[in-house]
């Protein structure tokens, strides 16, 4: 799906300037238990089609959270508002990045990531997702 999605994004001039792709991170304990991060796999497919590097080191999840599946919009925001952190981010100054998540439900996770990423001077943030669950 990621490689197909990336080819579709390249058809838009808006996405032709993407310089880095950042998947929404999982906490390392959860990823170790699961064995993979579905957003990262999707992002790697997009990156392959777009010939853009994937950055899995700049945006990290520092706190393990409980599942969001049965939470309200407000509860989802409370669950993720302080769980992401930026590491070394100088390479993203004045860059266009594509933030990738597998599913958007309320947007709380992406909003939390964007709040941190938007602290980087001159950054331009676009998002991509496989699905949007609307209630």
N, C-alpha and C positions, 0 to 999 in steps of 0.2 A: 504493500500500500504506500509506503513512504516514497519509493522510487517513482511510482505513478504520480503521487501528489506533487513531488518536486518538479516533474515535467510539466504539470499543469501550472504550477506557480511561475515557472519560467516564461509562460505565455503572457504574463502580466508585466508591464514595465515597472510597476510599483515594487515588485519583488526582485527585479533584476539587480538591485543594488545591495541585496543582503550579503553581509560579509562574514557573519558567524551565525551558527545555529546553536541554541541552548535549549536542551530538553529540561522540562520541570524535573528537578531532582527528587529522588527518594532518599529516606534516611538509610545510611549504609547498613544498619542491622536488618531492616526490612528487605533491602535489595539482596543482601547475602542470603536471607531465608528464602526469598522467592527465586533468586537466581538471575534475575534480569529486571530492567526498568523498561516497561513498555513504551514510555515516552521517548526514551533514548533510542530504542530500536527503530521507532517511527522516524525520529530525527535523523538517524544515520542513513536511512533510505532516502530521505529528502536531500540530505547533504550529498549523497552519491550522485543524484540527478543534477543537482545545482552546482556541483564542484565547489562547495563551500565547506570549510572546516566545522566540525562539531566541537563545542567547548563544554566539557562536563566538570571543569574544575573551578570556574568562577562563581557560579551560583550553587550553593550547597544547602542541604536541609540539615539543620543542627539538632532538631528535636524530633523524636519519634512521636507521631500522633496516632490517635485511634481512627478507625475507618470513618469516612465522612458520609457513607451511603445513606444513613438514616437520619442525618442532621438537617435542621432548617438552614436557610441562608445565613441568618445571624450566627447560629451555632457553628456553621462551617467557617465563617470569617474568624470567630473567636478561636477556633481550633488551629488556624494556620497563620494568623496575623504576625506572629513573632517567631516563626520556625525556620525562616530562610535567612541566609547571610551571604554577603559577598566576600570573596577572597581577593587576591590580586586581580584588579580589573583595568589597569592602565591601557591594555591592548584594546579595550572596547570604547575608549574615548573617541567621540565623533564617528562612531561606527553604526551601521544599520544591522540590527540583529533580528533573528527570527526565533521567538520563544515558542516552544512546542510542548503541547500537552496532549494526552490521548483523548480525554473527554472533558468537555466543559459542562458543568452542571449549573452552578450559580456564578461561577467566575471568581470565587473567593481565592482559590489557589493562585490563579494567574494574577489577580489584583495584588496579592501579597508579594509575588515575585517582581512584578512591575514596580511596586513601591521601592524596592531595593535597587533594581536596575536603573530606575530613573534618577538616582543620585549620581550616576556617571555622567560627566559633562558631555553634552552634544550627542548623547545616544538617541537613536531612533529605534523604536521597538514595534515589531509586527508580531502577530500571533498566528499559529496554525494548530488545528486540532482535527482529529478523525471524526469526532461526533460532538454534537451539542444536544444535551438533554434539556428540553424546555418543559416546564411544568405549568 
